[in-house]
Amino acid sequence: VLDLSANQLTGEIPASLGELAGVRELNLSDNRLSGGIPWTLGEITSMAVLDLSFNRINGTIPGGLARLPLLKDLWVVFNDLQGRIP
């Protein structure tokens, strides 16, 4: 579990987070993150929970997240996302 919620983090979500092969839960909620969701998050095949809510993220949700075999909870509320949910 990697919980970085409510830390006033700013900037874009680092693409290098996709290298966290053993993470089952990634919580980046309640920060000031901006930019898009990196497609590399779709490479964390062990991830069951991804919480990106309450940030300033924009763009679309990468299609690779839909192919994560264990992902059961995806939280993206209170951002500026557009398009379809894959």
N, C-alpha and C positions, 0 to 999 in steps of 0.2 A: 504494500500500500504506500502510495506517495501522496500525501495531503499537504498541499501548499495553499490552501484556501485562506482567505481573509488576511493577506500579507501585503496588500497594496502594491503588488507586482505590476510593472508597466512594460510596454513594448509588445513585440510579437511573441507568440508561442514558439519556442525554439524547435526547429525541425529535428534537432538531435534527440529530442524526447522519444522519437520513434525507435531509438536504440535500446530502450529500457525493456529488454526482452521478458523479464520475469514479473513485470508489474501487472497486478490483477485489478487494482483500483487506482485511478489517477484523478485527483480532485484539484482543479485550478480555479474553483468558483470564488466569487466575491473579491475579485481583484480589479485591475484596470488594464487588462490585457486587450490588445487591439490587433488589427490585421486579420488574416484568414486562419482557418484551421489547417495546419500542415498535413499534407497527404501521408506523411510518414507515421502519423498516429495509427493509420490503418495497418501498419506493420507489427504492431504489438499484439500478437495473436493470443496472448494469455489474458488480455484485458477483458474484464467482465463489467466494469463500471467506469464511465468517463463523465465527469461533471465539469462543464465549462460555463455554467450559468453565471449570471450577474457580472458580465464583463462588457467590453466594447468590441467584440469580435464581429467581423463582417464577412461578406462573401457567401459562399455556399458550403454545405456539408460535403466533404469528400466521399465519393462512392466507396472507397476502400473500407470505410467504417462499417458498411453494410455487410462486408464479407468476413468480419471478425467472428470466429466460430463461438466464442464464449460471451460476447457482448450482450448484456441483458438490460442495462440501464444507460441511457444517453441523455444527459441533461444539458440543454443549450438555451434555456429560457433567458429572457432579458439580455439579449444581444441584438445585433443588427443583421441577422442572417437572412438570406433570400433564397428562393428556389425551392425545389422539391427535397423532401427527406428521402435519401436513397433506401 
